[in-house]
Amino acid sequence: MKELVFSIKNIFSTDPSEGCLGQYDAGKYHIPAYQRGYKWASKKPTDAIQILMTDLWEAFVSAKNSSRKEYYMQYITVKKINKEKHLEVIDGQQRLTSFSILLSVIALILKSQKNIAKGKLDYAIREDFFKNYIYDNGKLEIFLAANWHNETGISINGNNINKQDIFYLHSAAQYIHTFLEPEQIQTELDEFNKFILNYVKIIVNEIEPHIDSERVFRNLNSNKVGLTEAELIKGLLLTKAARTTSEQVKQKHYREILEIRTALGRQWDEITTWVNDKKVKHFFFSNDNKSIDEKSFNKTISKEFQNTKDPITHQKALLLLLLSMTFHKDTDIKDNQYLLFNYFHKETKNNDASFQLLLKLKEIYSILKDWYQKDSVFNLMGYLFFEEGSRLNKISFVSKNLYLSKEELLANLINERNKLLLSDLNLLKYGSEYNIDIHRVLLALSVFETVKEKTEIRFDYYNFRKNNKWSLEHIFPQSPEGMWRGKVQILSEEEKSDILKMIGEDYENIEEVKRVLLLPERTDDEKEVYYKALQKTWVNNLGNMSLLALPDNSSNGCAMFKLKRDNVNEMIQSGSFVPKHTFEIFNKINVNSDSIIKWTNDDAIKHFKYIENVITKLRTNN
């Protein structure tokens, strides 16, 4: 069985058991004429050769104190050409050429070292160039010593060479030689060479012999987007799984293998399509309520593999694989260590293991899909994922709950939800350490309070969390004469009277409050006199709280109840996401009140009682 990951040593090896060339019964890599010539630059720090050498050296230094020594390059794509006994390189010639030069320069410096790249690479457009100028130590010394002239190129033994690809080859060889010259590197060059040979890895992507090479080359290079890690794992698992055998089953015919791969591929594509639905992706695979990007993807993968308290299992690795299917950008080789690919590569030493992993992937996909479609599970799990204080690791949480029965799962989710709901709601005051607890209670009212409906309503977590930060909105304002829509609010005589009733005659500074409220207009300091008094009332109690997205809360300003109610309804009409409970409370659907345009102490008390009844019911009658 052919491997898919090779060290640099084995990339250039013709050993049938370990070497990439050997496993394909090939003697060399061939760069066909339809490809452009070598073009990795080396003049600037941002050029590919300088980056490669810096990264390799940094990886070597880091590996000295690390148990994880592997450094992964981008994949190469090859096709076996039986007639010539070589591997045609469809994608990856720049990497193979660069390592051929690097190994040749190291062999020159160390002298005693055998150049394992010798004779393993040839270009259709530069026949014998490597043989004549790179592989042989004496000839390489002459090549390195030659100076490049812009007009005439280089002259070696009377031969003038002035081709663009030779310019880049010459520049790369000179830079690599210069990079390896310092004494610090020279003293460790032998160990550096061993690191490159044994721990620098390349993933080999093989295409079938009947596929047109030039067409694949055009597709790979048309948009310069390489395979993602999920696509590499797909190739690994499908290739091996299609060859699965047992004692009762003979080796499958080539056409049958293709049919199995096609069927497995269709299943994989079905899963990929589902996890990339924007709402599914957000529900299961968002990170801190944000979409996965390149940095967070690599950070998530690395964190999971380094978490010794919660080690990687098959099912957890498969969940990470589902996560990786949602990531489409070509990953920077400097950031991505292909940890996930390496895991599956190690876990699929036989074909049957690959097949079983694919079956397990399909099973996990079916479980997640079932959870997502069941409203009761969806609402409970989403509440745990998206409540204000959530720092839940979704991958770990899902992994631990995957194989519970439906009854066990619901009981576990309800128990976890109820842990978040404080039993003594009287403690919940705005501005205290309980603000997150208030958020949790108010969200629960919108998600789970379905007394009036015969069936459970599915909460829209996608629009709830898509771009929104949520804030606590005072139904009756803390500062009634603040701004609303760019204007300072002016209190009516009725509103002044209502405020005095709220504060009450027992307030220690009630006479000063009365005095400032009787003024035609108030300064900011005078307003603070009765604002301070309001803080002693029910204004900061749970019964005066609702949830609104931060921009919508700001638009409500410091308006009195009627204006806020009208504004909330306008928000809904304009497409803003307003939680169910917030809409109901501003329209007094759950509070029997004498007035639809005012919010009073009596309303706040009734609202609190309503909240208390709902939360008690959730905690006791599930």
N, C-alpha and C positions, 0 to 999 in steps of 0.2 A: 504494500500500500504506500502511495506517495505521501510525503509530508507536505505541509503547507507553509511552515515557518522554518527558515534556515538561518544559521549563523553565517557570517561572511566567509568563514572557513569552508562551510559546506555549500555555500552558493557556488563557489568555484571548484568544488570537488566532483570527480567522476566516480567516486566510490558508489557502487549500486545500492548499498544499504543506508548511507547517510547523505551522500552528496546530491545536490539538486540536479546537476548534469547527469550524474550516474543513474538516478532514479528514472530519468527520462531516456536513458540509453543514448545520451548526446555527448559530443566531445567539446562543444563550444557554444557560446552565445553569438548570434548573428544579428547585426543591425541592418535591416533591409534598406534598399535604396529609396523607398517612398518616404522615409523619415528625414527630418532635417538633421543637419550635423550637430556635433557637440556644441553646447552653447551656455555652459555654466560659467558665469563671470567670476573674477577673483580680485578685482581692483579696489572695491569699496567694502567697508565693514558690513554693508547690507547685501553684498553679493553672495551667491549661493555657496561658493567654495569657502569663503571666509566664515560664513555661518556654520557650514558643515564641520570645519576643523575646530572651531570654538566649541560647538556643541559636543563633539566627540571627546575633546579634552575635558570639558566640564563633567560630562557623564562618567568618564574614567576616574576623575578625582572623587566625585560623589560616591561612586561604587565601592571605593575603598572602605567606607564606613557604613555600608548598607547591605542588607541581605538581598535586596532586589537590585540586581546588577544589569539586567537586560535593558538595552536601548534599541527602540524600534525605528527603523526607517519606513518611509512610505512603501507600499506594495509595488511589485513589478508584475506585468502581464506578459505571459509567454505562450507560444504554441509550438508543439513538437512537429518538426519537419522530418519525416522518416527517411526520405530519399537522401538528404544530405547529412543525416545524423546530427542535426544541431537544433538548438532552441531558438526560435525566432523571437526577438524581443519587440513586442508591440508597444509597450509602455514601460519606461524605466531605464532607458539607455543612458540618461544623464547620471543616474546613480551608479549603475554598473561601470560606466567609463570612469567616473570619479574614483571609485574604489580600486579599479585596475591601476590607475595612476598612483593613488596613495600607497597601495601595497608594493608597487614597483619602486617608489621612492624610499620606502622603509627598507626594502631589501637591499637597495643601493647603500644606504647609510649603515645598516647593521652588517652588511657583507656576508656574514655567515648564514643569514636567513635565506631559506628557499622562497622564491616568489611564486606563491600558489596561484596567482592570476595569470601567469605566463601561458600564452597560447590559448587562453579561454575566451577571447573576444576578438571579433573581426567585423569591420565595416564594409558593406558592399561598395561604398563610394571611395574608400581609402584602403584598398587591398594592401595587406602586409605592413601598414603604417606602424602598428604597435610592435610587430616583430622587428621592424627596422629601427625604431627610435625609442621605444618605451621599455620593452621587456628585458632587454640585455643591459646589464649594468654599465658597460663601457659606452654603449651607444646612448644610454640615457644621460650619462655625464656630459657628453657632447651636446645633446639636445638642450639640457639645462643651461649650459654655458653660452649657448648661442643667444645673440641679441636680436630682438624683433625690430625691424624697421618698417615704418608706416607704408613706405612706397614699395619695398622689395620683399618684405617678410623676413624669413631667416634663410641663411645659407649654410648648409651642412655638407661637407665633403664635395663641394662644387655643385650641389643641388640647391636651387632656389625654390623655396616653398612659400607661397603667399595665398593661403586659403583661409576663409573665415573660421572654419572649425579648427584648423591647425593653430590659429591665433589663440583660441580659447584653451585648447589642449596645452599649448606651450605656457600660457599664463597660469593655468591651474597647477601644472607640474612645478613651475618656479615658486609659486606661492606656498604650496605644500612643503617643498624643500626648505624654504625660508622659515616657515612655521615650526618645523622640527629642529632647527639649528640651535636654539638657545640651550645653554648647559643644563638648565633645570629639566627640560624635556628630554635631552640626550641621555641623562642619567636614568630616566624611567622609560626610555623608548621601547625597550624589550617588553616591559610589562604593559605599556600602552598598546603595543602590537598584539599581545596576547588578548587584551581586552577587546580590541577590534575584531579579531578572528573569532573569538568564542562568545562574546556577549552582545555584539551589534547584530541585530536580526532584521531580516527582510522577509516579508510575506509574499509568497508567490501565488499569483492568480492565474490558473491555467484555463485557456479556452479550448473548445473541442476542435479537432483537426479539420472538420468540414466547414468551420466558420471562416468567412472571408477576413483576412488579417487587416487589409487596408480600411475596410469598413469599420472594424472595431477601433482602429487607430484614429479615424476621423471622429467617431463618436466620443472617444475618450478625450480628444484634444479640442473639440469644437467649443466647449465652454470652460475648459480647464478645471472642472470639478471632479475630484477623485472619488474613490469609493469611501463611504463612511464605514465606521467600525461595524455597524449592524450589517452592512452589505458584505463585508469581509467574513463575518460570522455566518451569514446566510450561505456563502460559498463553501465555507468549511463544513457546516452541518449537512447541507444538501448533497455535497459531493460524497461524503462518507456514508450518509444514511442510505443513499441510493444503491450502495454496494453491499448492504447488509446481507449476511449469509447465516445459515445454521447447518447443522449436520444433515438435516433432511432436505435442504435446498441447495441445488448446484449453483455455481457461479453464474450470475445473471448475464444474459446476452447484452451487448452494448445498446441495442435499440430499447430493450426493456429498461435499462438503467436510465436512459434519456426520458422515457415515459414516467418513471417514478419521480425523477427530478422535477419534471414539469408539474406533476400532481402536487408534490410537496411545495414547489414554488408558488403554486396558486394559493395554497393554504397560507403560506408566509405572507403573500401579498394581501390576502384578506385581513390578516391580523394587522399588518402595517397600515392599511387603509382605516381600520377601526381606531387604532390608537392615535392616528393623526387627525381624527375629527376634532375640531377646535375645542368642543366642550368636554369630550372624553380626555383629551390631552391635558386640559386645564385641571380637570377633576383629579386624575390619578398621578399626573406627572409634572405639575407645576412645582416650582421650588420657592418656598416662602411666598406663595400666591403669585409668583411671576413666571413668565414663560422661560423655558430652558434655552439658554444661549450657550455658546462655545465654552465660556469660562465656567459657568455653573454646571454644565454637563461634565467636564473634566474634573471639577472639584467634587461633584457628587460621586463619581466613579471612584476616585482616589480615596475619598473619605470612607466609603463602604469597604474597600479592600484593606484599609488600614485599621479598621475598627475591631480590635481584639476582643472587646466585650460582646460583640454581636457578629461572629465570624460569617463569612460567605458560605451559603449553602446553595445547592442546585436551584431551589425555588427562588431564592433571593437573587441569584445571578440571572435567572430567567426574567425576573421582574426588571432588573437593570437592563437586560437586553430589550425588553419592551420600551423602556425609557429611551434607549439609544436609537430605536426606530423613529422616534419623534425628532431626531436631530439630523438636519439635512446638510449643513455646511461642511465643506472639506476641512477636517481638523488639522490644526497646525502641528507638525511633527515634533516641535519643541515642547509643546504642552501635553500632548497625548502619548501615554506610554502603552497604549493598546492593552491595558490590564484585562479588560473584559475578553478580548479576543484570545489573549494568552491563557486565561482561565479555561475557556471552552476547548482550546487546543489541547491543554493538558488533560482535560476530562474526557476526551474522545479518542483514546488510544486504540479503540477498536470501532468498527463500523456500527455494531449494534448499539453502542453507547450513544452515538450521534442520533440514531433513529429514536431511541428512548427519550432523549432530550427534546427532540422535535415533538414527540407525543405529549411530553410534559408541558411544553410551551403552548400547545393547542389547548390542553386541559386548563392551564392557568388563564389563558385568554377567555375560555368559555365561562370560567368562574367570575372573572372581572366583568364580563359582559352581562352576566346574570345579575350581579350586584348592582350594576349601573342601571339596569332596566327595572329593578324592583324598587318602587317608590319608598317603601319603609326603610330598606337598607340604604338607599341613596341619600335620603334625608338625614339619617343618623350619622352615617359615615362622613357626609359632607359637612355636617355641623362640627365634627371633631377636626376635620381638615381646615375649615375656614373661619372658625370662631376667632375673635380678636387676639386672644393670647396664645393661639396654637403655635407650637414649635414641633409639631409631630413629624417624625420621619416617616413619610408615607410608605417608602419601600419596606422598612422594617415592620411597620404596623400591618400592612397588607400581608406580608410574608407570615406573620404570626397568626393571622386569622384565616388563611386560605382554606384550610381543610376542616373548619368547624362546620357542624350541621347548621341548617337554617335557624333552628331554635337557639343553639348555642351562640351563633353569631349575633342574632338580635339581642339576646340577653347580655352579651358582652358589650355591644354598642350602647345599649340603654344604660348599663352600669357606668360606662366611661362618660357618657353624656351627663348623667346625674351627679357624678363627682364634680362637674364644672358648675353646677347650679347650687348656689349657697342656700342652705336650709332656712336661715333667718334673714328674710328679705328686709327687715327693718334696719339692718346694718348698712344697707346700700345707700350711701349719700354721695352725690356728685362732688368732685374735688377731693375726695379722700383716697385711701389706697384701694378702694373698691370699684374704681371706674371700669376696669376690665370685667369684673363680675356683673356690672350693670349692662355692659355690652352683651355678655353671654345670655343674660335673662331676656333682654329685648329681642335678640336674634331668635332665641327659642320660641318666643311668642309668634314670630312670623313663620318659622319653619314648621312647628308642631301643633299650633292651636288650630284645630280643624273641627271644632264642635259643631259648627253650622253646616259642614259638608259631610256627606255620607261616605265619601272616599277621601283618602289622603291626597293633599295637594303637593305636587312635586316642586320643591323650592329651586329657584333659578340661581344656583351658586356661580355660574359663569358670569352673568351680568352683575351679581352682587359683588364679586371680587375682581372682575376683569381689570378695571382701571381705578377702582375706588378705594379711598381711605375713608373709614367710617368714624363719625363723631357723634357725641351725645348732644341732642338738641333739647333745650328747655322748652316745654310747651308754653308755659307762661315765662316771659323773658326775665333774665337776671337784671337787665338794665333797660327798662321800658323807654327811656328817652335817648336810646342810642340811634345808630344810623340804620336806615332801610331804603334800599335803592337810591342811595346818594343823598338822602334827605334826613335831617334830624326829626325824630318823632316828637309830636306835640301832644301832651296829655289832655284829654277832655276832662271836664269836671266830674263826669261819672267814673272815669278811670282813676282819677285822684282819690275819689271816695272809696273805690274798690281796693286800692292799694292801702289806704289807711285801715280798712277793715281787716285786710290780710295781716298787717303788722300788729294791730291790736293795741288797746289802751295800756296793757301791762308792759309794753316795751319801755326800757329805761330812759330812752331819749325821745319819747313820743312827741313832746311839745316842739322840739327842734324839727322833727319830721313834718309836723303839721305846718310849721312856719314856712319851710322851704317849698312845700307842696302848694301853699296858698299864693306863692309868688307867680307873677305872669310868666316869667322865664327864669331859668336856673343856670348858674355857672356849673362847670364840671365838678367843682368841689362841693357845691350845694346838692347836685344830683347824688354824689357819693354818700351823702347823709342818709337818704332813704334807700339807696342801693344796699348799703351796709345793713340796714334794718331788714331788708327783704331776705338777706342771707340767713337770718334767724328764723324765718318762716319755713313753709313746706316747699319753697322754690327749688331746693336741691334734693328733695326727696325722690325716691324711685317713681312715685306717682306722677311726677312732673317731667318725666324723661321719655324721649323717643330717639330712634336711630335715623340719621340721614348721612348721605355721602358728604364729605367735607365741602366740596364746591356748592352743593345744594344748601347745606347748613349756612354757609356764608351768605348765600342769596336771601335766606330768611332774615338775616340781620337781627335786629332787636325789635322786630315788629310785635304787636300784640296779636292775640290768638286769631282773630278774623283774617288779618292780612296774611299770617302764616298759613292758615288753612287754604286760602285762595292760592297762595304761592305753591303749596304742595300739590294741589290739583293741577295747576298750570305745568308744573314739572312733569307730572305723569303724562299729560297731553302732549308735551314736547319730546317725550321719549326717555326721560330720566328713569333710572331704576329706583323706585321707592318701595321699601319693604311693606308687606301686607299690614303689619301691625301699625306702622306709622300712618299709612293711609286711613286705617280704621279709626285711630284715635283722633286725628285732626278732623275727621268727619263725625266723630262721636258715635260710632257704630256700636261700640262695646260699653259705652257709658251713657246711662239715662240722665239727661240733663234738661234743665229748664230753658237753657239758651244755647243756640247753635253758634253764636258769635262771640261768646265769652268763655274763658276757662277760669274756674273758681276753685277755692279750697275744697268744696264739696265734690267737684269733678275729680280733683287729684286723689281724694280719699277713695272714691268709687273706682278710679283707675287702678290704684294700688291693690284694692280688694280683688279686682278682676285678675291682676297679675298673680297675686298670691294664690287664687283658686286654680289658675292654669298650671302654675309651677308645682303646686301640691299634687295636682292630678297627674302631671308627668312623672313625679317622683314616686307616686304610690300606686297608680292604677294603669300600669303598662301591660 
